[in-house]
Each structure stands twice: as structure tokens, then as C-alpha cells.
Amino acid sequence: MVMAQALRLVFPEMRPPAPPEGFLLLSEPDRLAKEMAHAHLSAIDVEEIETVWEGPAGHAYLDELRDLHSYMGVYAQLDSDQRRRVDAAILEVIDGLASGNTVILRATAVLAVGTKR
């Protein structure tokens, strides 16, 4: 979410990268349960939960997540000047989300378990 917003600020003409097809399909609880059944699992339980990430705002946010950013395909392909510009945009996005020196990000996650038949 933060990276996507920052990339749009720096490169407004860039089309957002398409998430992997499986990521989209399996993020729908009903579809995930269907695919698990198709994979011969039984006793399938799928739940959506709210996740909360809380961390530092400002430059501390970048320091904490810089290693993670290097695994993000679009960011990893940027040259050093482009990364600097995106990092500045990340700080802008985080500043808009921060409450004091803290940022709280909420998202929905899909958790699933099943038993192999």
C-alpha cells in the first residue's frame, strides 16, 4: 500500500505492476476454499482477519523496512536516484498516515487450514 502510493507519486504515468494471479485468486475466501478442496484437502476452514502493523514513522520507517523494499520488484529495479525519490515519497505517504512518531497500517488477511485426505 505505502510503496504503491509512493510509486504513483514519483511515476504517475507508470502502470502499477500486476500482482501474481494466484495472489488475487487466493485472496478471496470462497475461491481459496474451492482451490483447497480441488487440491484434495478436507476439513477446510478459511477465515478473514484484520492485521495490524505498528511501527515508527519518518526516517525510522525507512530504516526498518529498507531491506524489505529491496525484495519488491519495481523498487529493486530502480537506480539510486529513482530510489532516493521513491524513498522521499514513502516518507510523504507515511507522514500522512502517522500519528505522532507512530504509523499503524491495517489490512485484511485470509488464513486457511485443511487436512490432507
C-alpha positions in Angstrom: 0.0 0.0 0.0 2.7 2.5 1.0 5.1 1.5 -1.8 2.3 1.6 -4.4 1.3 5.1 -3.3 4.9 6.3 -3.3 5.5 4.9 -6.8 2.4 6.6 -8.1 3.6 9.9 -6.7 7.0 9.6 -8.4 6.0 7.9 -11.6 2.3 8.9 -12.2 2.5 7.5 -15.8 3.7 4.1 -14.7 1.1 1.3 -14.7 1.0 -0.5 -11.4 2.6 -3.9 -11.6 0.1 -6.7 -11.7 0.0 -8.9 -8.6 0.6 -12.6 -9.3 -2.6 -14.3 -10.5 -2.6 -16.7 -7.6 -2.3 -13.9 -5.1 -5.5 -12.3 -6.4 -7.4 -15.6 -6.8 -6.4 -17.0 -3.4 -7.2 -13.7 -1.6 -10.9 -14.5 -2.0 -12.0 -16.8 0.9 -14.6 -18.7 -1.2 -12.1 -19.2 -4.1 -9.4 -20.3 -1.7 -11.6 -22.9 -0.1 -12.6 -24.2 -3.5 -8.9 -24.5 -4.6 -8.1 -26.3 -1.3 -10.8 -28.8 -2.0 -9.6 -29.2 -5.5 -6.2 -30.0 -4.0 -7.8 -32.9 -2.1 -7.9 -31.2 1.3 -10.8 -31.7 3.7 -11.9 -30.1 7.0 -11.2 -26.8 5.3 -11.5 -23.7 7.4 -11.0 -20.2 5.9 -11.2 -17.0 7.9 -10.5 -13.4 7.2 -8.7 -11.5 10.0 -7.7 -7.9 10.4 -3.9 -7.5 10.6 -2.3 -4.5 12.2 1.3 -3.4 11.7 2.6 -0.7 14.0 6.0 0.9 13.6 7.9 4.1 13.6 7.2 7.0 11.3 9.6 9.2 9.5 13.1 8.0 8.6 12.9 5.2 11.2 10.2 3.7 9.0 12.6 3.6 6.0 15.4 2.2 8.2 13.2 -0.6 9.5 11.8 -1.6 6.1 14.6 -0.8 3.7 15.7 -4.5 3.4 12.1 -5.5 2.6 11.9 -2.9 -0.1 14.8 -4.5 -1.9 12.6 -7.6 -2.5 9.9 -5.5 -4.2 10.4 -6.0 -7.9 9.7 -2.5 -9.1 11.8 -0.9 -6.3 14.7 -3.3 -6.8 14.9 -2.3 -10.5 15.2 1.5 -9.8 18.6 3.3 -10.0 19.9 5.1 -6.9 18.4 8.5 -7.9 15.0 6.9 -8.5 15.2 5.0 -5.2 16.0 8.3 -3.4 12.9 9.9 -5.0 10.7 7.0 -4.1 12.1 7.0 -0.5 11.2 10.7 -0.2 7.7 9.8 -1.5 7.4 7.0 1.0 8.2 9.5 3.8 5.5 11.8 2.4 2.9 8.9 2.4 4.0 7.8 5.9 3.8 11.4 7.3 0.2 11.5 6.1 -0.6 8.2 7.9 1.4 8.8 11.1 0.0 9.8 14.5 3.0 11.4 16.2 6.0 9.2 15.7 4.0 6.0 15.0 2.3 4.7 12.0 -0.4 2.0 12.1 -1.3 0.1 9.0 -4.3 -2.2 8.8 -5.1 -4.8 6.2 -7.2 -7.9 5.9 -5.5 -11.3 5.7 -7.0 -14.6 4.7 -6.0 -17.6 6.8 -6.8 -21.2 5.8 -6.2 -24.7 7.1 -7.1 -28.1 5.8 -6.4 -31.7 6.3 -4.8 -33.8 3.6 -7.1 -36.6 2.5 
